Amino acid sequence: MQFELSRTPDAATLAAALRPLDPDAKVALDAAHGRLEVISSASSEQVVAALREAGFAAEPMEREVHVSGGSTCCGGCG
């Protein structure tokens, strides 16, 4: 699942915010575009709530895009 962030922290801060929900969660951060990809057993709503508690507003993205370092690939990079 992917999210747009209101401000961009480092990936370690984001991972720490999500660790209580899912210790095995993986994150890929595109800081330049304020995009975050999360691979987790937690729901989108739980991720948004955890990020909000950590001080980061996040909105689920309606259409997934490629996040550098993440697993989503639309084949459009070039």
Secondary structure, 3 states (H helix, E strand, C coil): CEEEECCCCCHHHHHHHHCCCCCCCEEEEECCCCEEEEECCCCHHHHHHHHHHCCCCEEECCCCCCCCCCCCCCCCCC
